[in-house]
Amino acid sequence: MSKSALGEKNSRYGIKASEETKQKMSSSVKKGEDSKLSKLINENIFKIRKLHIKKISSYKIAKMFNVSKGTILAIINKKTWKHI
């Protein structure tokens, strides 16, 4: 197969996915409240970000929503729930 058909070669991990392949994969992944694994809904995300603006600690917010402090920090910093 040609280099363009496979994507760029990465000596450590094999072959990098093409941009087209990445888009197909990401569009099929369920995000946010559509995911079966999500404990939160879109409305919660808005509330979490508003509480953060009001200077409520991430620890207290985490307890309110029964999730980890790391989850709250990821939401606040838009590492997760970027689409909201």
C-alpha positions in Angstrom: 0.0 0.0 0.0 1.1 3.5 -0.7 2.0 6.0 2.0 -1.0 8.2 1.1 -3.4 5.2 1.4 -2.2 4.2 4.8 -1.5 7.6 6.3 1.8 8.8 7.7 4.1 6.0 9.2 4.8 6.2 12.9 7.7 3.9 13.8 6.6 3.4 17.4 2.9 2.9 17.0 2.4 1.8 13.4 0.3 4.0 11.2 -1.4 7.3 12.0 -5.0 7.6 10.9 -5.8 10.0 8.2 -7.8 13.1 8.9 -10.8 11.5 7.0 -10.6 8.4 9.2 -10.4 10.5 12.4 -13.5 12.5 11.4 -15.4 9.3 10.7 -14.4 7.8 14.0 -15.2 11.0 16.0 -18.6 11.5 14.4 -19.7 8.0 15.4 -18.8 8.5 19.1 -21.7 9.5 21.3 -20.9 12.7 23.2 -22.2 14.1 26.5 -25.6 13.0 27.7 -26.1 10.8 24.6 -23.4 8.4 26.0 -24.7 5.6 28.1 -21.8 6.1 30.5 -22.5 9.7 31.3 -23.6 10.6 34.8 -24.3 14.2 33.8 -26.6 15.9 31.4 -26.1 19.1 29.4 -28.0 21.2 31.9 -25.5 20.0 34.6 -22.6 21.3 32.6 -24.0 24.8 32.4 -24.7 24.7 36.2 -21.1 23.4 36.9 -19.6 26.3 34.9 -21.8 28.9 36.6 -20.9 27.6 40.1 -17.2 27.8 39.2 -17.7 31.4 38.1 -19.3 32.1 41.5 -16.1 30.8 43.1 -17.6 27.5 44.5 -14.7 25.0 44.9 -14.4 22.2 42.5 -14.5 19.8 45.4 -17.9 21.1 46.5 -19.2 21.0 43.0 -18.0 17.4 42.6 -19.9 16.4 45.7 -23.1 18.1 44.5 -23.1 16.2 41.2 -21.6 12.9 42.6 -18.6 12.9 40.3 -14.8 13.3 40.9 -13.0 16.6 41.4 -11.0 15.7 38.2 -14.2 15.4 36.2 -15.3 18.9 37.4 -11.9 20.4 36.5 -12.0 18.8 33.1 -15.4 20.3 32.4 -14.4 23.7 33.7 -11.2 23.7 31.6 -13.1 22.3 28.6 -11.1 19.2 28.3 -14.4 17.3 28.3 -17.8 18.4 27.3 -16.3 20.8 24.7 -19.4 20.7 22.6 -21.4 22.5 25.3 
